[in-house]
Amino acid sequence: MKKKLLTIILGVGVVLSSCQKNLLTPENQTQVADADGQPFSTAGRIQSQVLALYAQGLRGNSSGFLSGRYQIYNDVKAENWLNLSNNGFTAYNTWSQNVTPTTDEVINVWRQAYYAINSVNLFLEGMEATGKATLNNPVLAESYIGEAKFVRALSYYCLLQLYARPYTENNGTSPGLPLRLTGNSSYENFDMVRSTVAQVYNQILKDLNEAEMQVPLAYTTAADNTTRAHRNTIIALKTRVYLTMGRYADVITEANKMVGGTTFTAAAGSGPAGRVANALQSNIVNVFRAPYTTTESIFSMPFVAGTENPGTQNQLAYYFYQNASTQGAAEYYLNPTGVLADPNWKATDARKTGLLFTNASTGRVYITKYNQPSPYPDWAPVMRYAEVLLNLAEARARTQGIDAQAIALLNAVRGRSDASTVFTAANFADGTALINAILQERNIEFLGEGLRNIDLMRTQQTIPAKTSGNTVLVQAIAPSDPRYIWPISNNELLYNKLITNN
């Protein structure tokens, strides 16, 4: 056990803190633990490990997991972006639908997600062995365990979206992932068959259901409420998971825990007192500007310019941003025939006037959601309250047809940025038309945030072709095409004799 626990410390030298000045680099509390091999011997060391699950697990600076790369892959895999660089290191193979088991992103996302999962497994084992006794605080111990389960659940969810067939295709009977729930700290026997997609989702939901009752209702700072798992964080992720599975009644049940009243906020009246009062910002631009800790920002990966920056070529602004001073590398620009071509996305919409930039000399359009100059330390959004509202809207439309609350939720998101558009039941011929409007609203609202390809896959839609004028740059990918999902990482294929490739 001691050997396994030491691996946590060796792998998590940077830890997360609620300190605004240095969010991920406070005084390193693991230095002594490295020397004496007792990572669970003090409360401070245990806390450092919990926080490192976010910093070195989910954020994954050097491997670029939720610090930006994962969001980028799920956006450029779909139709809304055109590539400028043909650079294999910056997702060109994902954009061109040409990945293999040895492609960098295929290997790196798999490695980083399983690193996060293994770190959780080791932490949970250590808590059972000695950590709970060290803390001598059952409430705090359960809180830390709940946070760890959230990290594991989110990591498995992210892996499923790239490496496995959609649950909605056949109720999850397709091959999923190796479901690793015990820790590894050395070269051991890694042989493990792939559990089904349904089995992996069941574990995700088990972790989240348990974590919901373990994590705090809220933290004492806005930074922690945005970067650590609290009650609403868990509920929000459950709405995403259930939506991806097509379990719409469950989406409604979960969303109703944090969507209340006619103003659709997670304030008093929509849940237990003391929970985070999540709500839409009046201006969407505020969500993407410092201090990044709005009530809409349910979960994000933080950075501090000058002291902790995203890894090179991992930054969201590096890929998507350009302004009049050509700040930003701008590896990708918006496809004129993608969501940008929607005639109902008005020029006066704040998501255009405040979050898009058109280069006058080239006519190319970029997003400015991420607008910090190099080294591009914008926080990477993972979940926003707007998503919970649209998750609920879609679930209601799919179960109730032309539903008044679904329309009101759609209006809440659209009206925040475009007050001139107000949908009514008369705008929709049937429930399908309302669903399509909600899906398109998601396409607009979460542009550059990594949800587009997930939405296409869970609804089993063809990934549209990428075109420039009349030239098809990347062919459409039908659900039956093997390229619809990524292959399994070559590293897993080499070291796991029981794994099968996609």
C-alpha positions as CSV (number, residue, x, y, z in Angstrom):
1,M,0.0,0.0,0.0
2,K,2.8,2.4,0.9
3,K,4.3,2.0,-2.6
4,K,1.0,2.8,-4.3
5,L,0.3,5.9,-2.1
6,L,3.7,7.3,-2.9
7,T,2.9,7.4,-6.5
8,I,0.3,10.1,-5.8
9,I,2.9,12.4,-4.5
10,L,5.4,11.7,-7.2
11,G,2.8,12.7,-9.8
12,V,1.1,15.7,-8.3
13,G,3.8,18.2,-7.4
14,V,1.6,21.2,-8.4
15,V,-1.5,21.5,-6.2
16,L,-4.7,23.6,-6.3
17,S,-5.5,26.3,-3.8
18,S,-8.3,28.8,-3.4
19,C,-5.7,31.6,-3.2
20,Q,-6.5,34.0,-6.0
21,K,-2.9,35.1,-6.5
22,N,-1.6,31.6,-7.1
23,L,-4.5,29.3,-7.8
24,L,-2.5,26.2,-8.6
25,T,0.9,26.9,-7.1
26,P,0.7,27.6,-3.3
27,E,3.5,26.5,-1.0
28,N,4.1,22.9,-1.9
29,Q,2.8,20.8,1.0
30,T,4.0,17.5,-0.6
31,Q,7.8,18.1,-0.3
32,V,8.0,16.3,3.1
33,A,5.7,13.6,1.9
34,D,8.1,12.8,-0.9
35,A,10.8,12.2,1.6
36,D,9.0,10.1,4.3
37,G,6.4,8.3,2.2
38,Q,3.6,9.3,4.4
39,P,1.2,11.3,2.1
40,F,-1.8,10.7,4.5
41,S,0.0,11.6,7.7
42,T,-1.4,15.2,8.0
43,A,-4.5,17.0,7.1
44,G,-2.5,19.4,4.9
45,R,-1.0,16.6,2.9
46,I,-4.4,15.0,2.3
47,Q,-5.9,18.3,1.2
48,S,-3.0,18.8,-1.2
49,Q,-3.7,15.5,-2.8
50,V,-7.4,16.3,-3.3
51,L,-6.6,19.6,-4.9
52,A,-4.0,18.0,-7.1
53,L,-6.7,15.7,-8.6
54,Y,-8.0,18.8,-10.3
55,A,-4.7,20.5,-11.0
56,Q,-2.6,17.5,-12.3
57,G,-5.5,15.2,-13.1
58,L,-8.3,17.0,-14.8
59,R,-6.4,20.1,-15.9
60,G,-3.4,18.2,-17.1
61,N,-1.3,21.2,-18.3
62,S,1.4,19.4,-20.2
63,S,-1.0,16.8,-21.7
64,G,-3.7,19.3,-22.2
65,F,-6.9,17.6,-20.9
66,L,-9.6,19.9,-19.6
67,S,-7.2,22.9,-19.6
68,G,-8.3,23.4,-23.2
69,R,-7.3,20.6,-25.5
70,Y,-10.3,18.4,-24.8
71,Q,-12.7,21.2,-25.6
72,I,-10.8,22.0,-28.7
73,Y,-10.9,18.5,-30.0
74,N,-14.6,18.2,-29.5
75,D,-15.2,21.5,-31.3
76,V,-12.9,21.1,-34.3
77,K,-13.9,17.5,-34.9
78,A,-17.3,19.0,-35.9
79,E,-18.2,21.5,-38.7
80,N,-17.8,25.0,-37.3
81,W,-14.1,25.5,-37.8
82,L,-11.6,25.7,-40.7
83,N,-7.9,25.0,-40.2
84,L,-5.2,27.5,-41.0
85,S,-1.9,25.7,-40.2
86,N,-2.1,22.0,-41.2
87,N,-0.2,21.5,-37.9
88,G,-0.4,17.9,-36.6
89,F,0.5,19.2,-33.1
90,T,-2.6,21.5,-33.0
91,A,-5.4,19.1,-33.8
92,Y,-5.1,19.0,-37.6
93,N,-5.6,15.3,-37.6
94,T,-8.8,15.5,-35.5
95,W,-10.1,18.4,-37.7
96,S,-9.4,16.4,-40.9
97,Q,-10.9,13.2,-39.4
98,N,-7.6,11.4,-39.9
99,V,-6.5,10.2,-36.5
100,T,-4.8,6.8,-35.8
101,P,-3.9,5.0,-32.6
102,T,-0.5,6.8,-32.7
103,T,-1.8,10.3,-33.2
104,D,-0.7,12.6,-30.4
105,E,-4.2,13.6,-29.3
106,V,-5.4,10.0,-29.2
107,I,-2.5,9.0,-27.0
108,N,-2.5,12.1,-24.8
109,V,-6.2,12.4,-23.9
110,W,-6.3,8.6,-23.1
111,R,-3.1,8.9,-21.0
112,Q,-4.2,12.0,-19.1
113,A,-7.7,10.8,-18.3
114,Y,-6.5,7.5,-17.0
115,Y,-3.8,9.3,-15.0
116,A,-6.6,11.3,-13.3
117,I,-8.6,8.1,-12.8
118,N,-5.6,6.2,-11.3
119,S,-4.8,9.2,-9.0
120,V,-8.4,9.0,-7.7
121,N,-8.2,5.3,-7.2
122,L,-5.0,5.6,-5.2
123,F,-6.4,8.4,-3.2
124,L,-9.6,6.5,-2.3
125,E,-7.5,3.5,-1.2
126,G,-5.3,5.8,0.9
127,M,-8.3,7.4,2.6
128,E,-9.7,4.1,3.6
129,A,-6.3,2.8,4.8
130,T,-5.2,5.8,7.0
131,G,-6.6,9.1,5.7
132,K,-9.9,9.0,7.5
133,A,-8.2,8.3,10.8
134,T,-5.7,11.1,10.2
135,L,-8.4,13.7,9.5
136,N,-10.6,12.5,12.4
137,N,-13.3,14.5,10.7
138,P,-15.9,12.3,9.0
139,V,-17.7,15.2,7.2
140,L,-14.4,16.5,5.8
141,A,-13.3,13.0,4.8
142,E,-16.5,12.3,3.0
143,S,-16.3,15.7,1.2
144,Y,-12.8,14.9,-0.1
145,I,-13.9,11.4,-1.2
146,G,-16.9,13.0,-3.0
147,E,-14.6,15.4,-4.9
148,A,-12.4,12.4,-5.9
149,K,-15.4,10.5,-7.3
150,F,-16.4,13.6,-9.3
151,V,-13.0,13.7,-10.9
152,R,-13.2,10.0,-11.8
153,A,-16.7,10.3,-13.2
154,L,-15.9,13.3,-15.3
155,S,-12.7,11.6,-16.6
156,Y,-14.6,8.5,-17.7
157,Y,-17.4,10.6,-19.2
158,C,-14.8,12.5,-21.3
159,L,-13.2,9.3,-22.5
160,L,-16.5,7.8,-23.6
161,Q,-17.3,10.8,-25.8
162,L,-14.2,10.2,-28.0
163,Y,-13.3,6.5,-27.8
164,A,-16.7,4.8,-27.6
165,R,-20.0,4.5,-29.6
166,P,-22.9,6.6,-28.4
167,Y,-25.0,5.1,-25.6
168,T,-28.2,6.1,-27.6
169,E,-27.2,3.9,-30.5
170,N,-28.0,0.6,-28.7
171,N,-28.5,1.4,-25.0
172,G,-24.8,1.1,-24.4
173,T,-24.1,-2.4,-25.5
174,S,-21.1,-1.4,-27.6
175,P,-17.5,-1.8,-26.2
176,G,-16.7,1.0,-23.8
177,L,-13.5,1.4,-21.8
178,P,-11.4,-0.6,-19.4
179,L,-13.1,0.2,-16.1
180,R,-10.2,0.6,-13.8
181,L,-11.3,1.1,-10.1
182,T,-8.2,0.1,-8.3
183,G,-4.9,2.0,-8.2
184,N,-1.7,1.0,-10.0
185,S,1.6,2.5,-8.9
186,S,4.2,0.4,-10.9
187,Y,4.5,-1.7,-14.0
188,E,2.0,-4.5,-13.3
189,N,-0.4,-6.6,-15.3
190,F,-2.6,-4.0,-17.1
191,D,-4.6,-6.6,-19.1
192,M,-8.3,-5.7,-18.9
193,V,-11.2,-6.2,-21.3
194,R,-13.4,-3.3,-22.3
195,S,-16.5,-2.9,-20.2
196,T,-19.6,-2.0,-22.2
197,V,-20.6,1.6,-22.7
198,A,-23.5,1.0,-20.3
199,Q,-21.3,-0.4,-17.6
200,V,-19.0,2.6,-17.7
201,Y,-22.0,5.0,-17.5
202,N,-23.4,3.0,-14.6
203,Q,-20.1,3.6,-12.8
204,I,-20.2,7.2,-13.6
205,L,-23.6,7.6,-12.2
206,K,-22.7,5.6,-9.1
207,D,-19.8,7.9,-8.4
208,L,-22.0,11.0,-9.0
209,N,-24.9,9.8,-6.9
210,E,-22.6,9.1,-4.0
211,A,-20.6,12.3,-4.5
212,E,-23.8,14.4,-4.5
213,M,-24.4,13.6,-0.9
214,Q,-20.7,13.9,0.1
215,V,-19.4,17.2,-1.4
216,P,-20.2,20.5,0.3
217,L,-23.3,22.6,-0.6
218,A,-20.8,25.4,-1.3
219,Y,-17.4,26.8,-0.5
220,T,-16.5,30.1,1.1
221,T,-14.9,31.7,-2.0
222,A,-16.2,32.2,-5.5
223,A,-12.9,30.7,-6.8
224,D,-13.5,27.4,-5.1
225,N,-17.2,27.4,-6.1
226,T,-15.9,27.6,-9.7
227,T,-12.9,25.2,-9.5
228,R,-14.0,22.5,-7.1
229,A,-17.0,20.2,-7.0
230,H,-19.9,21.2,-4.8
231,R,-23.5,20.0,-4.8
232,N,-24.6,21.9,-7.9
233,T,-21.4,20.9,-9.8
234,I,-22.4,17.2,-9.4
235,I,-26.0,17.9,-10.4
236,A,-25.0,19.8,-13.5
237,L,-22.7,17.0,-14.6
238,K,-25.6,14.5,-14.0
239,T,-27.8,16.5,-16.3
240,R,-25.1,16.2,-19.0
241,V,-24.6,12.5,-18.5
242,Y,-28.3,11.7,-18.6
243,L,-28.8,13.8,-21.7
244,T,-25.9,12.0,-23.4
245,M,-27.6,8.7,-22.5
246,G,-31.0,9.9,-23.8
247,R,-32.5,9.4,-20.3
248,Y,-34.6,12.6,-20.5
249,A,-36.9,12.0,-17.5
250,D,-33.7,11.8,-15.4
251,V,-32.4,15.0,-16.9
252,I,-35.6,16.7,-15.8
253,T,-35.4,15.3,-12.2
254,E,-31.8,16.4,-11.8
255,A,-32.2,19.9,-13.4
256,N,-35.2,20.6,-11.3
257,K,-32.9,20.5,-8.3
258,M,-31.1,23.6,-9.4
259,V,-33.5,25.4,-11.8
260,G,-36.2,27.3,-10.0
261,G,-38.9,29.9,-10.5
262,T,-39.7,31.8,-13.6
263,T,-36.2,33.4,-13.7
264,F,-34.5,30.0,-13.8
265,T,-31.9,30.4,-11.0
266,A,-30.5,28.0,-8.5
267,A,-31.2,30.4,-5.6
268,A,-33.5,29.9,-2.6
269,G,-36.5,27.9,-3.5
270,S,-34.8,25.6,-5.9
271,G,-32.8,23.6,-3.4
272,P,-31.4,23.5,0.1
273,A,-30.3,26.7,1.7
274,G,-26.6,27.3,1.4
275,R,-26.2,26.0,-2.1
276,V,-24.4,28.1,-4.7
277,A,-26.9,30.5,-6.3
278,N,-26.0,29.7,-9.9
279,A,-27.7,31.9,-12.5
280,L,-27.2,33.3,-16.0
281,Q,-25.1,36.5,-16.2
282,S,-26.9,39.5,-17.7
283,N,-24.1,39.8,-20.3
284,I,-22.5,36.6,-21.6
285,V,-19.2,38.4,-22.1
286,N,-18.8,38.6,-18.4
287,V,-18.5,34.8,-18.2
288,F,-15.3,34.8,-20.2
289,R,-13.5,37.8,-18.5
290,A,-11.6,38.0,-15.2
291,P,-12.2,37.0,-12.5
292,Y,-14.0,34.1,-14.3
293,T,-16.0,33.2,-11.1
294,T,-19.5,34.3,-12.1
295,T,-22.6,32.5,-10.8
296,E,-22.9,31.1,-14.3
297,S,-19.5,29.4,-14.2
298,I,-20.3,26.1,-12.6
299,F,-16.9,24.4,-13.2
300,S,-13.8,25.8,-14.9
301,M,-10.0,25.1,-15.0
302,P,-8.1,28.1,-13.7
303,F,-4.9,29.8,-14.6
304,V,-2.9,32.8,-13.3
305,A,-0.8,34.8,-15.9
306,G,2.9,34.8,-15.1
307,T,2.8,32.0,-12.5
308,E,0.7,29.2,-13.9
309,N,0.0,29.2,-17.6
310,P,-1.6,26.6,-19.9
311,G,0.9,24.3,-21.6
312,T,2.3,25.5,-24.9
313,Q,-0.2,25.0,-27.7
314,N,-2.9,23.8,-25.2
315,Q,-4.5,27.3,-24.8
316,L,-7.9,28.0,-26.1
317,A,-6.9,31.5,-27.3
318,Y,-4.0,30.0,-29.1
319,Y,-6.4,28.1,-31.3
320,F,-9.4,30.4,-31.7
321,Y,-8.5,34.0,-30.9
322,Q,-7.5,36.9,-33.1
323,N,-8.1,40.7,-32.8
324,A,-7.2,43.8,-34.7
325,S,-3.6,43.6,-33.5
326,T,-3.4,40.0,-34.7
327,Q,-3.1,38.9,-31.0
328,G,-3.5,35.2,-30.8
329,A,-2.1,32.4,-33.0
330,A,-5.5,31.6,-34.5
331,E,-5.0,28.1,-35.7
332,Y,-8.7,28.0,-36.6
333,Y,-11.3,30.4,-37.8
334,L,-15.1,30.1,-38.1
335,N,-16.4,28.2,-41.1
336,P,-18.7,30.6,-43.1
337,T,-21.0,27.6,-43.9
338,G,-21.2,26.4,-40.3
339,V,-23.2,27.9,-37.4
340,L,-22.1,31.3,-38.6
341,A,-24.4,31.0,-41.6
342,D,-27.5,30.7,-39.5
343,P,-29.8,33.6,-40.6
344,N,-31.6,33.5,-37.3
345,W,-28.4,34.3,-35.4
346,K,-28.8,38.1,-35.6
347,A,-25.9,40.6,-36.1
348,T,-27.1,42.4,-33.0
349,D,-26.8,39.3,-30.8
350,A,-24.3,39.9,-28.0
351,R,-22.6,36.6,-28.9
352,K,-21.7,38.2,-32.2
353,T,-21.1,41.8,-31.1
354,G,-19.2,40.9,-27.9
355,L,-17.5,37.5,-28.7
356,L,-16.6,37.6,-32.4
357,F,-14.0,39.4,-34.4
358,T,-13.8,39.8,-38.1
359,N,-10.4,40.4,-39.7
360,A,-11.0,43.2,-42.2
361,S,-8.2,42.1,-44.5
362,T,-9.1,38.5,-44.8
363,G,-12.8,38.4,-43.9
364,R,-12.1,35.6,-41.5
365,V,-14.1,35.5,-38.3
366,Y,-12.7,34.4,-34.9
367,I,-14.1,34.0,-31.4
368,T,-12.9,36.3,-28.6
369,K,-14.3,34.3,-25.7
370,Y,-10.7,33.7,-24.8
371,N,-8.9,37.0,-25.3
372,Q,-5.9,37.1,-23.0
373,P,-2.6,37.8,-24.7
374,S,0.2,35.2,-24.8
375,P,0.6,33.0,-22.8
376,Y,-3.2,32.9,-23.0
377,P,-4.2,32.2,-19.4
378,D,-7.9,32.4,-19.9
379,W,-9.8,30.0,-17.6
380,A,-11.1,26.9,-19.5
381,P,-14.9,26.5,-19.1
382,V,-16.1,23.0,-18.5
383,M,-19.8,23.5,-17.4
384,R,-22.0,26.6,-17.4
385,Y,-25.4,27.2,-16.0
386,A,-26.7,28.0,-19.5
387,E,-26.0,24.4,-20.3
388,V,-28.2,23.1,-17.5
389,L,-31.0,25.3,-18.7
390,L,-30.8,24.0,-22.3
391,N,-30.3,20.4,-21.0
392,L,-33.6,20.8,-19.2
393,A,-35.3,22.5,-22.2
394,E,-34.3,19.7,-24.6
395,A,-35.4,17.0,-22.1
396,R,-38.8,18.6,-21.7
397,A,-39.2,19.0,-25.4
398,R,-38.3,15.4,-26.0
399,T,-40.8,14.2,-23.4
400,Q,-43.6,16.8,-23.7
401,G,-43.4,18.0,-27.3
402,I,-44.2,21.8,-27.7
403,D,-43.7,22.5,-24.0
404,A,-44.1,26.0,-22.4
405,Q,-41.2,25.6,-20.0
406,A,-38.9,24.3,-22.7
407,I,-39.7,27.4,-24.7
408,A,-39.2,29.7,-21.7
409,L,-35.8,28.1,-21.0
410,L,-34.8,28.6,-24.7
411,N,-35.9,32.2,-24.4
412,A,-33.9,32.7,-21.3
413,V,-30.7,31.8,-23.0
414,R,-31.5,33.5,-26.4
415,G,-33.0,36.5,-24.7
416,R,-29.9,37.2,-22.6
417,S,-28.0,37.9,-25.8
418,D,-30.8,38.7,-28.2
419,A,-33.8,40.4,-26.6
420,S,-35.4,41.0,-30.0
421,T,-36.1,37.3,-30.5
422,V,-38.9,35.8,-28.4
423,F,-40.0,32.3,-29.3
424,T,-43.6,31.2,-28.9
425,A,-45.4,27.9,-29.4
426,A,-46.6,29.2,-32.8
427,N,-42.9,29.2,-34.0
428,F,-42.8,25.4,-33.9
429,A,-44.7,23.0,-36.1
430,D,-44.1,20.2,-33.7
431,G,-41.9,18.9,-30.9
432,T,-39.1,18.0,-33.3
433,A,-38.9,21.6,-34.5
434,L,-38.6,22.8,-31.0
435,I,-35.8,20.2,-30.3
436,N,-34.0,21.4,-33.4
437,A,-34.2,25.0,-32.2
438,I,-32.7,24.1,-28.9
439,L,-29.9,22.1,-30.5
440,Q,-29.1,25.1,-32.7
441,E,-29.1,27.4,-29.6
442,R,-26.6,25.1,-28.0
443,N,-24.5,25.3,-31.2
444,I,-24.4,29.1,-31.0
445,E,-24.2,29.4,-27.2
446,F,-21.3,26.9,-26.6
447,L,-19.2,27.7,-29.7
448,G,-15.6,27.0,-28.8
449,E,-16.5,25.2,-25.5
450,G,-16.3,21.6,-26.7
451,L,-19.9,20.5,-26.8
452,R,-20.7,20.4,-30.5
453,N,-19.3,17.0,-31.4
454,I,-20.8,15.5,-28.3
455,D,-24.2,16.8,-29.3
456,L,-23.8,15.4,-32.8
457,M,-22.8,12.0,-31.5
458,R,-25.4,11.6,-28.8
459,T,-28.2,12.5,-31.3
460,Q,-26.5,10.1,-33.9
461,Q,-26.2,12.8,-36.5
462,T,-23.7,12.8,-39.4
463,I,-20.8,15.1,-38.7
464,P,-21.2,17.7,-41.5
465,A,-18.6,18.2,-44.1
466,K,-16.1,21.1,-43.8
467,T,-16.2,23.3,-46.9
468,S,-14.5,26.4,-48.3
469,G,-16.7,27.9,-51.0
470,N,-17.5,25.0,-53.3
471,T,-14.6,22.9,-52.2
472,V,-15.1,20.1,-49.7
473,L,-12.1,20.1,-47.4
474,V,-13.2,17.3,-45.1
475,Q,-15.9,14.8,-46.1
476,A,-19.0,14.3,-43.9
477,I,-18.7,11.5,-41.4
478,A,-21.8,9.3,-41.0
479,P,-22.4,7.5,-37.8
480,S,-21.6,4.2,-39.5
481,D,-18.1,5.5,-40.5
482,P,-15.3,4.0,-38.3
483,R,-13.9,7.6,-38.0
484,Y,-17.0,8.7,-36.1
485,I,-15.1,7.9,-32.9
486,W,-11.4,7.7,-32.2
487,P,-9.3,4.5,-32.2
488,I,-8.0,3.3,-28.9
489,S,-4.6,4.7,-27.9
490,N,-1.6,2.7,-29.2
491,N,-0.1,2.7,-25.7
492,E,-3.1,0.8,-24.4
493,L,-3.0,-1.6,-27.3
494,L,0.7,-2.3,-26.5
495,Y,0.4,-2.9,-22.8
496,N,-3.1,-4.4,-22.5
497,K,-3.3,-7.8,-24.2
498,L,-7.0,-8.0,-23.7
499,I,-8.0,-4.7,-25.2
500,T,-9.7,-4.5,-28.6
501,N,-9.5,-1.5,-30.9
502,N,-12.4,0.4,-32.4
